[in-house]
């Protein structure tokens, strides 16, 4: 083998060895991140957090954050895990730290719709500042109206604070619901679950029953047979 080729291979090996610790750290952080993300998805489906799972998720999310505190995904996941712990009364919520996590994630990725939507939901449910929360939710919508997390958070806040919304805001919630009924199955189920959780199914079904909607045949069928089957009898 020519000497020059040996030198190139040796240089490549040295470079790989130099970056190996960083690659291992990134891989470990990602593993912790996906563990905590798994629990978040589980709690969202069940609308309830388990205490043992919460502390496992918190440890995993904290490890991921400590290994790579500039990663917006890790920031957002840690924030959401801590919120679930607060909602379930497992621990008190540190609002200052949560605000830091959300705002840092947004600064890292200013075009990422999830961060705005999640931050808006946090402010609505923890601070009750609906005007500020709604501004953030609409920023999320404008950057990603078909993003499942954006849809989920606007519906959750909209249904929870329905009586406090303006007419325009209520229409914005209905518009997002109409996107949900045209979306994939898990987004439809999110709409159905949240409407039931906040007792807004009747409102939605009355709207769909008596308004002139330009929905697809499959969406209209799902509304009649699943979302509003009791209302259409």
C-alpha positions as CSV (number, residue, x, y, z in Angstrom):
1,X,0.0,0.0,0.0
2,X,1.4,3.4,-0.9
3,X,2.7,5.5,1.9
4,X,0.3,8.4,1.1
5,X,-2.7,6.1,1.3
6,X,-1.5,4.8,4.7
7,X,-1.2,8.4,5.9
8,X,-4.8,9.2,4.8
9,X,-6.2,6.1,6.5
10,X,-4.2,6.9,9.7
11,X,-5.6,10.5,9.6
12,X,-9.1,9.2,9.2
13,X,-8.8,6.8,12.1
14,X,-7.4,9.6,14.3
15,X,-10.3,11.9,13.3
16,X,-12.9,9.1,14.1
17,X,-11.3,8.4,17.4
18,X,-11.4,12.1,18.3
19,X,-15.1,12.3,17.5
20,X,-16.0,9.0,19.1
21,X,-16.7,10.3,22.6
22,X,-19.0,13.0,21.1
23,X,-20.9,10.4,19.0
24,X,-21.3,8.1,22.0
25,X,-22.6,11.1,24.1
26,X,-25.1,12.0,21.3
27,X,-26.3,8.4,21.1
28,X,-26.8,8.1,24.9
29,X,-28.6,11.4,25.0
30,X,-30.9,10.3,22.2
31,X,-31.7,7.0,24.0
32,X,-32.7,8.9,27.1
33,X,-34.8,11.3,25.0
34,X,-36.8,8.5,23.4
35,X,-37.4,6.8,26.7
36,X,-39.0,10.0,28.1
37,X,-40.8,10.6,24.8
38,X,-42.4,7.1,25.0
39,X,-43.9,7.9,28.4
40,X,-45.2,11.3,27.1
41,X,-47.1,9.6,24.3
42,X,-48.4,7.0,26.7
43,X,-49.8,9.6,29.1
44,X,-51.3,11.6,26.2
45,X,-53.2,8.5,25.1
46,X,-54.4,7.7,28.6
47,X,-54.9,11.3,29.7
48,X,-53.1,10.4,32.9
49,X,-49.5,10.1,34.2
50,X,-48.3,7.2,36.3
51,X,-46.1,8.3,39.3
52,X,-43.4,5.7,38.9
53,X,-43.3,6.3,35.1
54,X,-43.1,10.0,35.7
55,X,-39.9,9.8,37.8
56,X,-38.3,7.4,35.2
57,X,-39.2,9.8,32.5
58,X,-37.9,12.8,34.5
59,X,-34.5,11.1,35.1
60,X,-34.3,10.1,31.4
61,X,-35.3,13.6,30.1
62,X,-32.9,15.3,32.6
63,X,-30.0,13.1,31.5
64,X,-30.7,13.9,27.8
65,X,-30.8,17.6,28.6
66,X,-27.6,17.4,30.7
67,X,-25.7,15.7,27.8
68,X,-26.9,18.2,25.2
69,X,-28.6,21.2,26.6
70,X,-28.7,23.0,23.2
71,X,-30.9,20.4,21.6
72,X,-34.5,21.9,21.3
73,X,-36.1,18.4,21.3
74,X,-34.5,17.6,24.6
75,X,-35.5,21.0,26.1
76,X,-39.1,20.6,25.0
77,X,-39.4,17.0,26.2
78,X,-38.0,17.8,29.6
79,X,-40.5,20.7,29.9
80,X,-43.4,18.5,29.0
81,X,-42.4,15.8,31.4
82,X,-42.1,18.3,34.2
83,X,-45.5,19.7,33.4
84,X,-47.1,16.3,33.6
85,X,-45.6,15.8,37.0
86,X,-47.1,19.1,38.1
87,X,-50.5,18.4,36.7
88,X,-50.5,15.0,38.5
89,X,-49.3,16.6,41.8
90,X,-46.2,14.5,41.9
91,X,-44.0,17.6,42.2
92,X,-44.4,21.4,42.2
93,X,-43.9,23.1,38.8
94,X,-40.9,25.4,38.6
95,X,-42.4,28.0,36.2
96,X,-39.1,29.9,35.8
97,X,-37.3,26.8,34.6
98,X,-40.2,25.8,32.3
99,X,-40.2,29.2,30.8
100,X,-36.5,29.0,30.2
101,X,-36.8,25.6,28.5
102,X,-39.6,26.7,26.2
103,X,-38.0,30.1,25.2
104,X,-34.6,28.5,24.7
105,X,-36.2,25.8,22.4
106,X,-38.0,28.5,20.4
107,X,-34.7,30.5,20.1
108,X,-32.9,27.4,18.9
109,X,-35.6,26.6,16.3
110,X,-37.8,29.7,15.7
111,X,-39.7,28.0,12.8
112,X,-40.7,24.9,14.9
113,X,-44.5,25.0,15.4
114,X,-44.5,22.5,18.3
115,X,-42.5,24.7,20.6
116,X,-44.9,27.6,20.3
117,X,-48.0,25.4,20.7
118,X,-46.6,23.6,23.7
119,X,-45.5,26.9,25.3
120,X,-48.9,28.4,24.7
121,X,-50.6,25.4,26.3
122,X,-48.3,25.6,29.3
123,X,-49.1,29.3,29.9
124,X,-52.8,28.7,29.5
125,X,-53.0,25.8,32.0
126,X,-50.5,27.0,34.5
127,X,-50.7,30.8,34.4
128,X,-54.2,31.3,33.0
129,X,-52.9,34.0,30.7
130,X,-55.2,33.2,27.8
131,X,-54.3,36.2,25.6
132,X,-50.6,35.4,25.7
133,X,-51.2,31.7,25.4
134,X,-53.5,32.2,22.3
135,X,-50.9,34.4,20.6
136,X,-48.4,31.5,20.9
137,X,-50.9,28.9,19.8
138,X,-51.6,30.9,16.7
139,X,-47.9,31.3,16.0
140,X,-47.7,27.5,16.1
141,X,-50.7,27.2,13.8
142,X,-49.3,29.7,11.3
143,X,-46.0,27.7,11.2
144,X,-47.6,24.3,11.1
145,X,-51.4,24.1,10.9
146,X,-51.4,20.3,10.1
147,X,-48.8,19.4,12.8
148,X,-50.5,16.9,15.2
149,X,-49.0,18.6,18.4
150,X,-50.3,22.0,17.2
151,X,-53.7,20.6,16.6
152,X,-53.7,18.8,20.0
153,X,-52.7,21.9,22.0
154,X,-55.1,24.3,20.3
155,X,-58.0,21.9,20.8
156,X,-57.0,21.2,24.5
157,X,-56.8,24.9,25.3
158,X,-59.8,25.8,23.2
159,X,-62.0,23.2,24.7
160,X,-60.8,23.8,28.3
161,X,-61.3,27.6,28.1
162,X,-64.3,27.5,25.7
163,X,-66.4,29.8,27.8
164,X,-63.7,32.5,27.9
165,X,-63.0,32.5,24.1
166,X,-64.1,35.2,21.7
167,X,-66.3,34.3,18.8
168,X,-63.2,34.5,16.5
169,X,-61.2,32.2,18.8
170,X,-64.0,29.7,18.9
171,X,-64.1,29.7,15.1
172,X,-60.4,29.1,15.1
173,X,-60.9,26.1,17.3
174,X,-63.6,24.7,15.0
175,X,-61.3,25.3,12.1
176,X,-58.6,23.2,13.8
177,X,-61.2,20.5,14.6
178,X,-62.1,20.4,10.9
179,X,-58.4,19.9,10.1
180,X,-58.3,17.1,12.6
181,X,-61.3,15.2,11.1
182,X,-59.5,15.3,7.8
183,X,-56.3,14.0,9.3
184,X,-54.9,10.6,10.0
185,X,-56.5,8.2,12.5
186,X,-54.5,9.1,15.6
187,X,-55.3,12.9,15.2
188,X,-59.0,12.0,14.8
189,X,-58.8,10.1,18.0
190,X,-57.1,13.0,19.8
191,X,-60.0,15.3,18.7
192,X,-62.5,12.7,20.0
193,X,-60.7,12.2,23.3
194,X,-60.3,15.9,24.0
195,X,-63.9,16.7,23.1
196,X,-65.0,14.1,25.5
197,X,-62.6,15.1,28.3
198,X,-63.7,18.7,28.2
199,X,-67.4,17.9,27.5
200,X,-67.4,19.7,24.1
201,X,-68.7,16.9,21.9
202,X,-72.2,18.4,21.8
203,X,-70.9,21.7,20.6
204,X,-68.8,20.2,17.8
205,X,-71.6,17.9,16.7
206,X,-74.2,20.6,16.7
207,X,-71.8,22.7,14.5
208,X,-71.2,19.8,12.0
209,X,-74.9,18.9,12.0
210,X,-76.3,22.3,11.1
211,X,-73.5,24.1,9.3
212,X,-72.5,23.9,5.6
213,X,-69.1,22.2,5.7
214,X,-66.9,21.3,2.8
215,X,-65.6,18.1,4.3
216,X,-64.5,15.0,2.5
217,X,-66.9,12.0,2.3
218,X,-64.6,10.0,4.6
219,X,-64.4,12.8,7.2
220,X,-68.2,13.3,7.2
221,X,-68.7,9.6,7.6
222,X,-66.3,9.5,10.6
223,X,-68.1,12.4,12.2
224,X,-71.5,10.7,11.9
225,X,-70.4,7.2,12.8
226,X,-67.7,7.9,15.5
227,X,-67.5,11.5,16.8
228,X,-71.2,12.2,16.8
229,X,-72.9,8.9,16.6
230,X,-75.1,9.7,19.7
231,X,-76.1,13.1,18.2
232,X,-77.1,11.8,14.8
233,X,-79.5,9.1,16.0
